[in-house]
Amino acid sequence: MGIRHKEYHVEGLQFHLEPIKMKPHGMQILKNFLEL
């Protein structure tokens, strides 16, 4: 889940890391996010 303010450069993100090891593409999702 993410949120972004319309006027200010403020963003927030909620991400649960627990499923990364359980999901087949979990690590790729995390790598893609860190490259943003």
trRosetta pair geometry for C-beta under 8 A, 3 or more apart (Angstrom, degrees):
i j d omega theta_ij theta_ji phi_ij phi_ji
1 13 7.3 156 86 -155 50 50
1 14 4.7 0 59 52 96 106
2 11 6.8 -5 -175 -175 105 98
2 12 6.7 167 -154 89 59 54
2 13 4.7 -12 -105 -104 89 76
2 14 7.5 -162 -75 22 45 65
3 11 6.9 165 87 -156 54 54
3 12 4.8 0 54 55 98 98
3 13 7.9 -163 23 -70 65 41
4 10 7.3 150 -154 87 50 56
4 11 4.8 -11 -103 -106 79 85
4 12 7.9 -166 -71 24 43 63
5 8 4.5 -5 102 56 142 84
5 9 7.6 -72 61 -18 108 4
5 10 4.2 38 6 57 127 101
5 11 7.5 -121 9 -68 76 47
15 33 7.4 57 -92 -150 167 173
16 19 6.4 66 102 4 100 96
17 20 5.4 -26 -172 -8 64 122
17 30 7.6 54 -125 -96 88 131
18 21 7.7 -64 176 28 42 95
18 22 7.5 12 140 3 71 118
19 22 5.0 -74 -153 51 58 109
19 23 5.1 43 154 -20 96 111
19 26 5.9 -162 121 -109 73 129
20 23 6.5 -60 -134 39 22 99
20 26 3.4 154 -150 158 49 127
20 27 6.0 89 -178 -66 104 56
20 29 7.4 -140 -115 59 86 108
20 30 5.9 17 -120 -34 132 131
21 26 6.5 -82 -25 75 19 157
22 26 6.9 88 54 -43 52 148
23 26 3.9 119 65 -52 100 99
23 29 7.6 5 98 6 138 134
25 28 4.8 -54 -170 45 78 116
25 29 5.9 88 129 -30 87 96
26 29 5.8 -55 -151 31 31 112
26 30 6.6 26 155 -14 65 105
27 30 5.7 -55 -151 38 36 111
27 31 6.2 37 152 -20 68 106
28 31 5.6 -51 -144 38 34 112
28 32 6.2 38 155 -22 66 104
29 32 5.8 -54 -149 34 28 112
29 33 6.6 28 153 -19 62 106
30 33 5.8 -55 -150 35 32 111
30 34 6.4 27 156 -16 66 108
31 34 5.9 -59 -147 38 30 108
31 35 6.4 27 156 -18 64 110
32 35 5.9 -63 -152 36 29 110
32 36 7.5 51 148 -44 60 87
33 36 5.9 -31 -167 -8 40 115
